[in-house]
């Protein structure tokens, strides 16, 4: 369950669109006859040609990705709820609570209906908590959390505190007065009493569920989806409520439950290790956005290797904490989980020499941050290192951005378009971000495909535009957006505003195929992990361009 909780949490990150950090943008629908354009879009195409082909194709892509993101958030919340059931604060309460329903009711049907209402109350309490997060932060703020450096660092600190709590250093508890008042109200009886009883469960179990809920809310909030926190809490509470209703219907099942004991504390410790590993991702986001260069790919991997290695030793009973029960012998399930964890640890070791590690590449810093990379040089045929020199000279911003797979990538729109006109090739704009896990997954799993790589390196001019970069623009490049009316001061602001104004989209990755005259060649697309389908997308743009 600990492993499932981790992958459930990172599923929410993986499925998020890594939305723009430009929180000041107010996204509005662009009508076909719209003529509002800023200094960037004015250089692309004439107003008569700009509206229809560049706005409408983007809309279904965004809606599809938002739907997929909400489904992933629900799944992550559901898995988190299942993991919460194994916490020492909740698991022992299952038989006690269910026996209360069965003994306090005259008929089985009444016991079941009371248990159903109790479960529904749990769902309502947690969903309201998710809605409060949305109301307090607002949709615009939620949209900006995924790449905001300050928030990412605060999330790192928050998850670090949760991890230390699960490892046993201290417990996060709510004021006892809150619990006492809620418990007193639960004695009133009736439906109101059941509702307050559910509230008491939420408060009493907070020391165990708080870190799980906090992590889930962080992931849901940073997905940028307006209903993300509420959907996440619905999945969490739904998984939490199911056992109470089922055991009330079938009390004999209680005898099949394992007895409470030290294994429940082991679940908490394992989740502590997983929270610690997840916290590293948020710290990496900040490091990339501000170009601190402290947290390169190999440093990240070393930390994950150590964390998961220690987790494996803990599962085998070789590492103990002061609050752990003695481990005289390990069970078969514990051994199997230890084998999985240690195998994963060994799997990551070749990554220190540049192995792509495709199964976790989405969560790692870009391959180009690797100091010693044997993989990229063999893929591209270069003699060594990821750095590559281009005949046209160094590209603008190449000192702060890294081209994936040694591709000839431009990081400035105007410069890339000028080069495309010179060499008479079509353009692929890649709206990307430092915190975009889907972008890293595409670059590690789809772009290296031989056919795809050949198209990208030979047939297209690639322009990567980072929408979450915090580098200040030169004074003569700063401007006030005609689209949002806000000041554009950073590289990320500039390209985020460009994407929203011209393509009515703010999700990443977002791939746009243009002719070197700025005309759209095919409907834009988001992440697509099927290399064959992505190749068809590239070929469709080439076919239109050649006509």
C-alpha positions in Angstrom: 0.0 0.0 0.0 2.9 2.3 0.6 4.2 1.8 -2.9 0.7 2.3 -4.3 0.4 5.6 -2.3 3.6 6.9 -3.7 2.7 6.1 -7.3 -0.8 7.4 -6.7 0.7 10.7 -5.5 3.1 11.0 -8.4 0.3 10.1 -10.8 -1.3 13.4 -9.9 1.9 15.2 -10.7 2.5 13.2 -13.8 -1.0 13.9 -15.1 -0.9 17.6 -14.4 -0.5 19.9 -17.3 2.2 21.8 -15.6 0.2 24.9 -16.3 1.7 28.4 -16.7 3.3 30.3 -14.0 2.0 33.6 -15.3 -0.7 34.0 -12.6 -1.7 37.5 -13.8 -3.2 36.3 -17.1 -6.9 36.3 -17.2 -7.9 33.6 -19.8 -10.7 34.6 -22.0 -12.2 33.1 -25.1 -10.7 34.5 -28.3 -13.5 35.0 -30.9 -12.8 34.4 -34.6 -13.0 38.1 -35.4 -10.7 39.0 -32.5 -8.0 41.6 -33.3 -6.4 42.0 -29.9 -2.7 41.2 -30.4 0.5 42.2 -28.7 3.9 42.9 -30.1 4.8 39.2 -30.4 1.7 37.9 -32.2 1.7 40.9 -34.5 4.9 39.6 -36.1 3.5 36.1 -36.7 0.7 36.6 -39.3 -1.7 39.2 -40.4 -4.9 39.7 -38.4 -7.0 38.3 -41.2 -5.2 35.0 -41.0 -4.5 34.8 -37.3 -7.8 34.1 -35.7 -9.4 31.0 -37.0 -6.6 28.5 -37.5 -4.7 29.4 -34.4 -7.3 29.5 -31.6 -9.9 26.9 -32.3 -7.6 23.8 -32.7 -6.1 24.4 -29.2 -9.4 24.3 -27.3 -10.2 20.5 -27.5 -6.6 19.7 -26.5 -6.9 21.7 -23.3 -10.3 20.2 -22.5 -9.1 16.7 -23.1 -6.0 17.2 -20.9 -8.0 18.8 -18.1 -10.4 15.8 -18.1 -7.5 13.3 -17.9 -5.9 15.4 -15.1 -9.1 15.2 -13.0 -9.4 11.5 -13.5 -5.8 11.0 -12.4 -6.3 13.3 -9.4 -9.3 11.1 -8.4 -7.3 7.9 -8.7 -4.5 9.4 -6.6 -7.0 10.5 -4.0 -8.6 7.0 -3.9 -5.2 5.3 -3.5 -4.3 7.8 -0.8 -7.6 6.9 1.0 -6.8 3.2 0.8 -3.3 3.9 2.3 -4.9 6.0 5.1 -7.0 3.0 6.1 -3.7 1.2 7.1 -2.7 4.1 9.4 -2.5 3.3 13.2 -5.1 6.1 13.8 -7.8 4.6 11.5 -7.3 0.8 11.2 -8.1 0.0 14.9 -11.2 2.1 14.7 -12.8 0.0 11.9 -14.1 -2.8 14.2 -15.0 -0.4 17.0 -17.0 1.9 14.7 -18.8 -0.9 12.8 -19.7 -2.7 16.1 -21.3 0.6 17.2 -23.6 0.6 14.2 -24.5 -3.1 14.4 -25.1 -3.2 18.2 -26.8 0.2 18.4 -29.4 -0.6 15.8 -32.4 -2.9 16.1 -32.3 -4.3 12.6 -29.6 -5.0 10.1 -31.2 -2.6 7.5 -31.1 0.2 10.0 -27.5 -0.5 10.9 -26.6 -0.5 7.2 -28.4 2.8 6.5 -26.7 4.4 9.5 -23.3 3.2 8.3 -24.1 4.5 4.8 -24.9 7.9 6.2 -21.8 7.8 8.3 -19.7 7.1 5.1 -21.5 9.9 3.2 -20.7 12.3 6.1 -17.0 11.4 5.8 -17.2 12.2 2.0 -19.0 15.5 2.6 -16.4 16.7 5.2 -13.4 16.0 3.0 -15.0 17.3 -0.2 -15.8 20.6 1.6 -12.2 20.8 2.7 -11.2 20.5 -1.0 -13.6 23.2 -2.0 -12.3 25.5 0.7 -8.8 25.2 -0.9 -10.3 26.3 -4.2 -12.3 29.2 -2.7 -9.4 30.4 -0.6 -6.8 30.4 -3.3 -9.0 31.0 -6.4 -8.7 29.4 -9.8 -6.0 31.8 -11.0 -3.8 31.1 -8.0 -4.3 27.4 -8.3 -3.2 27.7 -12.0 0.0 29.4 -11.0 1.1 27.1 -8.1 2.6 24.4 -10.3 5.5 26.5 -11.4 5.7 29.4 -8.9 9.1 29.1 -7.2 8.0 30.4 -3.8 5.1 28.0 -3.6 7.2 25.0 -4.8 9.7 25.7 -2.1 7.0 26.0 0.5 5.6 22.7 -0.8 9.0 21.1 -0.4 9.2 22.3 3.2 5.6 21.1 3.9 6.3 17.6 2.5 9.6 17.5 4.4 7.7 18.1 7.6 5.1 15.5 6.7 7.9 13.0 6.0 9.7 13.7 9.3 6.3 13.3 11.1 5.7 9.9 9.5 9.2 8.8 10.3 8.3 9.3 14.0 10.1 12.5 15.0 6.8 14.1 16.1 3.0 13.9 15.4 0.9 16.6 13.8 -2.2 16.9 15.9 -5.1 19.3 16.0 -6.0 21.1 19.3 -7.7 18.7 21.7 -10.5 21.2 22.3 -11.6 20.7 18.7 -11.8 16.9 19.2 -13.6 17.2 22.5 -16.3 19.5 21.2 -16.8 17.3 18.1 -17.0 14.2 20.3 -19.5 15.8 22.6 -21.8 16.6 19.6 -21.5 13.1 18.4 -23.3 11.8 21.5 -26.5 13.7 20.6 -27.8 10.7 18.5 -29.7 10.8 15.2 -28.3 11.8 11.9 -26.6 14.9 13.4 -24.8 12.7 15.9 -23.5 10.5 13.1 -22.3 13.5 11.1 -20.3 14.8 14.2 -19.1 11.2 14.7 -17.6 11.3 11.2 -16.1 14.7 12.0 -14.5 13.2 15.2 -12.9 10.5 13.1 -11.5 13.2 10.7 -10.0 15.2 13.7 -8.7 12.2 15.7 -7.0 10.6 12.7 -5.5 13.9 11.5 -2.0 12.9 12.9 -2.0 10.0 10.4 -4.1 11.4 7.5 -2.9 15.0 7.7 0.3 14.3 5.7 -1.5 12.2 3.1 -4.3 14.9 2.7 -1.7 17.7 2.6 0.3 15.9 -0.1 -2.9 15.2 -2.1 -4.1 18.8 -1.8 -0.6 20.1 -2.9 -0.7 17.8 -6.0 -4.3 18.7 -6.8 -3.8 22.4 -6.3 -0.7 22.4 -8.5 -2.5 20.6 -11.3 -4.1 23.9 -12.2 -7.5 22.3 -12.4 -10.2 24.3 -10.8 -12.0 21.3 -9.2 -8.7 19.4 -8.6 -8.7 19.7 -4.7 -12.4 18.8 -4.5 -12.0 15.8 -6.8 -8.9 14.7 -4.9 -10.7 14.8 -1.6 -13.7 13.0 -3.1 -11.5 10.1 -4.2 -9.7 10.1 -0.8 -12.9 10.1 1.3 -14.7 7.6 -1.0 -12.0 5.1 -0.4 -12.0 5.9 3.3 -15.8 5.5 3.6 -16.3 2.3 1.7 -15.0 -0.1 4.4 -17.3 1.3 7.1 -20.4 0.6 4.9 -19.2 -2.8 3.8 -18.3 -4.1 7.2 -21.6 -2.8 8.5 -23.4 -4.8 5.9 -21.1 -7.9 6.4 -19.9 -7.8 10.1 -18.4 -11.3 9.8 -15.7 -9.9 7.5 -14.2 -8.2 10.5 -12.8 -11.5 11.7 -10.7 -11.6 8.5 -8.9 -8.4 9.3 -5.3 -8.7 10.6 -4.8 -7.6 14.2 -3.4 -4.2 15.0 0.3 -4.1 15.9 3.7 -2.8 15.0 3.0 -3.3 11.3 0.8 -0.3 11.2 3.7 1.9 12.4 5.8 0.3 9.6 3.3 1.6 7.1 3.7 5.1 8.4 7.5 4.9 8.2 7.4 3.6 4.6 5.0 6.5 3.7 7.5 8.8 5.3 10.3 7.7 3.0 7.9 8.1 0.0 6.9 11.6 1.1 10.6 12.5 1.4 11.3 11.3 -2.1 8.3 13.2 -3.5 9.5 16.4 -1.7 12.7 16.3 -3.8 10.7 16.9 -7.0 9.4 20.3 -5.7 12.9 21.4 -4.7 14.1 20.4 -8.2 11.3 22.6 -9.8 12.6 25.7 -7.9 16.2 24.9 -8.8 15.4 24.7 -12.5 13.1 27.7 -12.7 15.7 30.0 -11.1 18.8 28.4 -12.6 20.6 27.7 -9.3 22.2 24.6 -10.8 22.4 22.9 -7.4 20.1 20.0 -8.1 21.3 18.5 -11.3 20.0 15.1 -12.5 22.8 13.0 -10.9 22.3 14.8 -7.5 18.6 14.1 -7.6 19.3 10.4 -8.5 21.8 10.0 -5.6 19.2 11.3 -3.2 16.5 9.0 -4.5 18.9 6.0 -4.5 19.8 6.6 -0.9 16.1 7.2 0.2 14.8 4.0 -1.5 17.8 2.0 -0.4 17.2 2.9 3.2 13.5 2.1 2.7 14.5 -1.4 1.5 16.8 -1.9 4.5 14.0 -0.8 6.8 11.6 -3.3 5.3 14.1 -6.0 5.8 14.4 -5.0 9.5 18.0 -3.8 9.1 17.1 -0.2 10.0 15.0 0.6 13.0 13.6 3.7 14.7 13.1 4.2 18.4 9.3 3.8 18.2 9.5 0.6 16.1 8.4 -2.8 17.5 11.0 -5.6 17.5 11.2 -7.4 14.1 12.0 -11.1 14.9 11.0 -12.2 11.5 9.7 -10.6 8.3 6.5 -11.6 6.6 6.4 -12.8 3.0 4.5 -9.6 1.8 7.1 -7.4 3.5 9.9 -9.3 1.8 8.2 -9.0 -1.6 7.8 -5.2 -1.1 11.5 -5.0 0.0 12.5 -6.8 -3.2 10.5 -4.3 -5.3 12.0 -1.3 -3.5 15.6 -2.6 -3.7 15.2 -3.6 -7.3 14.0 0.0 -8.1 17.0 1.3 -6.2 19.4 -0.8 -8.3 17.5 0.2 -11.5 18.2 3.9 -10.8 22.0 3.4 -10.4 22.9 3.4 -14.2 21.2 6.8 -14.4 24.3 8.2 -12.7 26.0 7.6 -16.0 23.2 8.9 -18.2 20.9 5.9 -18.6 17.5 7.4 -19.6 15.5 5.6 -16.8 12.3 5.9 -18.9 9.9 4.7 -16.2 10.8 7.7 -13.9 12.2 10.1 -16.4 9.2 12.5 -16.0 10.2 13.2 -12.4 13.9 13.7 -13.0 15.6 16.9 -14.0 16.3 17.1 -17.7 18.9 14.8 -19.2 20.9 17.8 -20.3 21.7 18.7 -16.7 23.6 15.5 -16.4 27.4 16.2 -16.1 28.5 12.8 -17.2 26.1 11.5 -19.9 27.0 8.4 -22.0 23.5 7.9 -23.3 22.9 11.1 -25.4 26.3 10.9 -27.1 25.5 7.4 -28.3 22.0 8.4 -29.5 23.2 11.4 -31.4 26.5 10.1 -32.6 28.4 12.9 -30.8 31.8 12.1 -29.4 31.1 13.3 -25.9 29.0 15.5 -23.7 25.6 17.1 -24.2 26.9 20.4 -25.4 26.9 20.9 -29.2 28.0 23.7 -31.4 25.9 24.9 -34.3 27.0 26.5 -37.5 24.8 29.5 -37.0 26.5 30.3 -33.7 25.2 30.2 -30.2 21.5 30.7 -29.8 19.9 33.3 -27.7 19.4 32.0 -24.1 21.5 28.9 -24.8 23.5 29.7 -21.7 20.5 29.1 -19.4 18.5 26.5 -21.3 19.6 23.1 -22.5 18.6 21.5 -25.8 17.3 17.9 -25.2 19.1 15.1 -27.0 21.6 17.5 -28.6 19.0 18.8 -31.0 19.5 22.1 -32.7 16.9 24.0 -30.6 16.1 27.7 -30.5 14.8 29.3 -27.3 13.6 32.6 -28.8 10.6 32.7 -31.2 11.9 35.5 -33.5 15.3 34.0 -33.8 13.9 30.5 -34.6 11.5 31.8 -37.2 14.3 33.8 -38.9 16.4 30.7 -39.1 13.4 28.7 -40.5 13.0 31.2 -43.3 16.7 31.0 -44.1 16.8 27.2 -44.3 13.2 26.9 -45.7 11.9 24.5 -43.1 8.7 24.3 -41.1 8.8 25.0 -37.4 7.7 23.1 -34.3 7.0 25.3 -31.3 7.3 23.4 -28.0 5.7 25.3 -25.2 7.4 23.6 -22.2 8.3 24.3 -18.6 10.9 23.4 -16.0 8.2 21.8 -13.8 6.4 20.0 -16.6 6.7 16.3 -16.0 4.9 15.4 -19.2 7.4 17.4 -21.1 10.3 15.4 -19.6 8.4 12.2 -20.4 8.0 13.2 -24.0 11.7 14.1 -24.4 12.9 10.9 -22.7 10.5 8.4 -24.2 9.1 9.7 -27.5 11.7 12.0 -29.0 14.5 9.4 -28.9 12.4 7.1 -31.2 14.5 6.8 -34.3 11.9 7.9 -36.8 10.7 10.8 -34.5 14.3 11.9 -33.8 15.1 11.9 -37.5 12.1 14.2 -38.2 12.9 16.5 -35.4 16.6 16.8 -36.2 16.4 16.9 -40.1 13.0 18.2 -41.1 11.9 20.8 -38.5 13.3 23.9 -36.8 12.5 23.4 -33.1 11.7 26.4 -30.9 11.3 25.6 -27.2 9.6 28.3 -25.2 9.7 28.0 -21.4 6.6 29.5 -19.9 7.8 29.2 -16.2 11.3 30.6 -16.4 12.0 33.4 -13.9 14.9 35.1 -15.8 14.3 38.8 -16.1 14.0 40.2 -19.6 16.3 42.9 -20.9 14.7 46.4 -20.2 14.1 47.0 -23.9 12.2 43.7 -24.2 9.8 44.3 -21.3 6.3 45.3 -22.4 2.7 45.5 -21.3 0.5 42.7 -22.7 -2.4 43.8 -24.9 -3.9 40.4 -24.2 -4.0 40.5 -20.4 -3.1 44.2 -19.7 -0.3 43.1 -17.3 3.4 43.8 -17.3 5.6 41.1 -18.9 9.0 41.1 -17.2 10.4 37.6 -17.4 11.0 35.0 -20.1 8.3 32.8 -18.7 5.8 35.7 -18.7 6.6 36.5 -22.3 6.0 33.0 -23.7 3.1 32.2 -21.4 1.4 35.4 -22.7 2.2 34.5 -26.3 0.8 31.0 -25.9 -2.4 32.2 -24.3 -3.0 35.1 -26.6 -2.4 33.3 -29.9 -3.4 29.7 -29.2 -6.0 30.1 -26.3 -4.0 27.5 -24.3 -2.0 27.5 -21.2 -1.0 23.8 -20.8 2.3 22.2 -21.4 3.6 20.4 -23.3 1.9 22.0 -26.3 3.2 21.3 -29.7 2.4 23.7 -32.6 3.5 23.1 -36.2 3.9 26.3 -38.3 5.2 27.1 -41.7 8.1 29.5 -41.8 5.6 32.2 -42.7 3.8 31.7 -39.4 0.8 29.7 -40.8 -0.6 26.8 -38.8 0.2 23.4 -40.5 -1.9 21.0 -38.3 -4.0 21.2 -35.2 -1.8 21.6 -32.1 -1.4 18.6 -29.7 -0.4 18.0 -26.2 1.6 15.0 -24.7 1.2 11.8 -26.7 3.3 8.9 -25.6 2.6 6.8 -28.6 5.7 7.4 -30.8 3.8 6.3 -33.9 0.9 8.8 -33.4 3.4 11.6 -32.6 5.2 10.7 -35.8 1.9 11.0 -37.8 1.4 14.4 -36.2 4.9 15.5 -37.5 4.3 14.0 -40.9 0.9 15.8 -41.2 2.7 19.1 -40.7 5.3 18.3 -43.3 2.7 17.2 -45.8 0.9 20.5 -45.5 4.1 22.5 -45.7 5.3 20.7 -48.8 2.0 21.5 -50.6 
